[in-house]
């Protein structure tokens, strides 16, 4: 669990008449654990989702979506070296 974090979330939708629509969302997360409880780490994560959908008739529906995700984890690593 992070000791502190910042988070931003935004979402929006737009309708084009009664048959077409578009939706977009974005989430940003930046968390830190710097209290020294055995590990110190920070994580930054971003996600964006864009969708376009259509329902030209009650029998036909389709959707197209694109998802982008980027995550970075900063955590010190200890690699033990053995001799012999």
C-alpha positions as CSV (number, residue, x, y, z in Angstrom):
1,X,0.0,0.0,0.0
2,X,1.4,3.4,-0.8
3,X,2.0,5.9,2.0
4,X,0.9,8.7,-0.3
5,X,-0.5,8.9,-3.8
6,X,-2.0,11.3,-6.4
7,X,-4.8,10.1,-8.7
8,X,-6.6,11.8,-11.6
9,X,-9.5,10.3,-13.5
10,X,-11.4,11.9,-16.4
11,X,-14.1,10.5,-18.6
12,X,-16.3,11.9,-21.4
13,X,-18.8,10.8,-23.9
14,X,-20.2,12.3,-27.1
15,X,-23.3,11.2,-29.1
16,X,-23.6,11.7,-32.8
17,X,-27.3,11.5,-33.4
18,X,-29.0,8.4,-32.1
19,X,-26.8,5.8,-33.8
20,X,-23.1,6.7,-33.1
21,X,-21.1,7.5,-30.0
22,X,-17.6,8.0,-28.7
23,X,-16.2,7.6,-25.2
24,X,-12.8,8.6,-23.9
25,X,-11.2,8.1,-20.4
26,X,-7.9,8.8,-18.8
27,X,-6.5,7.7,-15.5
28,X,-3.2,8.8,-13.9
29,X,-1.8,7.3,-10.7
30,X,1.4,8.3,-8.9
31,X,2.1,6.5,-5.6
32,X,5.1,6.5,-3.2
33,X,6.1,4.4,-0.2
34,X,8.9,6.4,1.4
35,X,8.4,5.7,5.1
36,X,11.2,3.1,5.1
37,X,9.1,0.0,5.9
38,X,11.6,-2.5,4.5
39,X,11.1,-1.3,1.0
40,X,11.0,2.1,-0.7
41,X,9.2,2.3,-4.0
42,X,7.3,4.6,-6.3
43,X,4.9,3.7,-9.1
44,X,3.5,5.8,-11.9
45,X,0.7,4.5,-14.1
46,X,-1.3,6.0,-17.0
47,X,-4.2,4.5,-18.9
48,X,-6.1,6.0,-21.8
49,X,-9.1,4.3,-23.4
50,X,-10.9,5.5,-26.6
51,X,-14.0,3.8,-27.9
52,X,-16.3,4.4,-30.9
53,X,-19.5,2.5,-31.3
54,X,-22.4,2.3,-33.6
55,X,-25.9,0.8,-33.6
56,X,-27.3,1.5,-37.1
57,X,-30.2,-1.0,-36.5
58,X,-31.5,-3.0,-33.6
59,X,-29.9,-6.2,-35.1
60,X,-26.5,-4.7,-35.9
61,X,-24.1,-3.2,-33.3
62,X,-20.3,-2.8,-33.3
63,X,-17.6,-1.1,-31.3
64,X,-14.0,-0.2,-31.8
65,X,-11.7,0.5,-28.8
66,X,-8.1,1.4,-28.3
67,X,-6.4,1.0,-24.9
68,X,-3.0,2.5,-24.0
69,X,-1.3,1.7,-20.7
70,X,2.1,2.8,-19.4
71,X,3.5,1.9,-16.0
72,X,6.8,2.5,-14.3
73,X,7.9,0.9,-11.0
74,X,11.0,2.4,-9.3
75,X,12.2,-0.1,-6.6
76,X,15.7,-0.6,-5.5
77,X,17.0,-4.2,-6.1
78,X,19.5,-6.1,-4.0
79,X,21.3,-8.8,-5.9
80,X,23.4,-11.1,-3.6
81,X,26.7,-12.2,-5.0
82,X,28.2,-15.5,-3.8
83,X,31.8,-16.3,-4.1
84,X,32.6,-20.0,-4.1
